[in-house]
Amino acid sequence: MLAKVHVTYKKGVLDPQGKAVHHALSDLGYTEVQQVNVGKYMEIRLEGVSEEEARTRVREMCEKLLANTVIESYQVSLSPAE
Amino acid sequence: MKCAIVVFPGSNCDHDCYHILKHVFEIDTTWIWHKDNADLDAFDFVILPGGFSYGDYLRAGAISKFSPVMKAVVHYANKGGRVLGICNGFQILVESGLLPGALMQNRSQKFICKSVFTRVEATDTPFTNQCTAKPVLKIPIAHHDGNYFASDDTLKQMQDNNQVLLRYCDATGNVSDAANPNGSLDSIAGVANAQKNVMGMMPHPERSADPLWPDLDGQLIFKSLIQPR
């Protein structure tokens, strides 16, 4: 099984990288861009667990290590391993 | 008086702290390797030094908080032991939950290395009790992730409980956005836990504590710790 984890800053937390990228996109003429959030993407391969267990355990990994929940939120999606 | 300096893989201010405590203040100083689940009870205070432990992978301090030694540090702190985290040490303390808030990348997205001024906001702590006559300290910073953040509720609790110990300011002690080098919330440069036995600070007091150097304000932080209780 493959867990895809996205970690981004929470709403209300200033994202200096997102702001800089937004600025650069505006300079390039992409004036329709309203907001950019830059985050982290992680792929975690798992074996020997059910989808339900995988979801619970990957969320636990996020809480313990992968995200700092003071400033970041996370999203987990699961798919069969390629 | 005995103190310990924790060494993580990637710590790079451990020797500076050791030099100041051992040779300038002549304190019995010991290095503790991060893999030791050491008994820290014998020490009067413990320092988590600056550096780039574990290469700052994932987030600064995120991996270090699971080092074996951190169990001992948490145990020591929970029993009332005094712990000072400097720069990366501060990042490890917020990641481990011993201090509130988080440290994000500087708003300029640049590494900043320069001397700054900080205002001492409370002097009734084990870390700042020698600062009564000198409320503005000139101490260098050197970091990429020093932008302090906490939720509104946490910030209010900290303010109500006088846990904000250092704030960035100008040479005369005025706190302003212009004197805030990294975008820290409320210009926060150093905080304590609610019990005031754990402190984290981004400025490096060990870099302004050797008498060979004209700036000695960092000495006051160490003198506060060394002061008999």
Contacts between the chains, C-beta under 8 A, distances in Angstrom:
chain1	res1	chain2	res2	distance
A	13	B	104	7.4
A	13	B	149	6.3
A	14	B	104	7.9
A	14	B	107	6.9
A	14	B	183	7.1
A	16	B	104	7.9
A	16	B	105	6.0
A	16	B	106	7.4
A	16	B	107	5.0
A	16	B	108	7.5
A	16	B	109	5.2
A	16	B	147	7.8
A	16	B	183	7.4
A	17	B	105	7.3
A	17	B	109	6.4
A	20	B	109	6.4
A	65	B	58	7.2
A	65	B	62	6.4
A	65	B	63	7.9
A	65	B	66	7.5
A	66	B	58	7.3
A	68	B	59	5.8
A	68	B	62	7.0
A	68	B	95	6.8
A	68	B	102	5.5
A	70	B	94	7.6
A	70	B	101	6.5
A	70	B	102	4.1
A	70	B	149	7.2
A	70	B	150	7.3
A	70	B	151	7.3
A	71	B	102	4.6
A	71	B	104	6.1
A	71	B	149	5.6
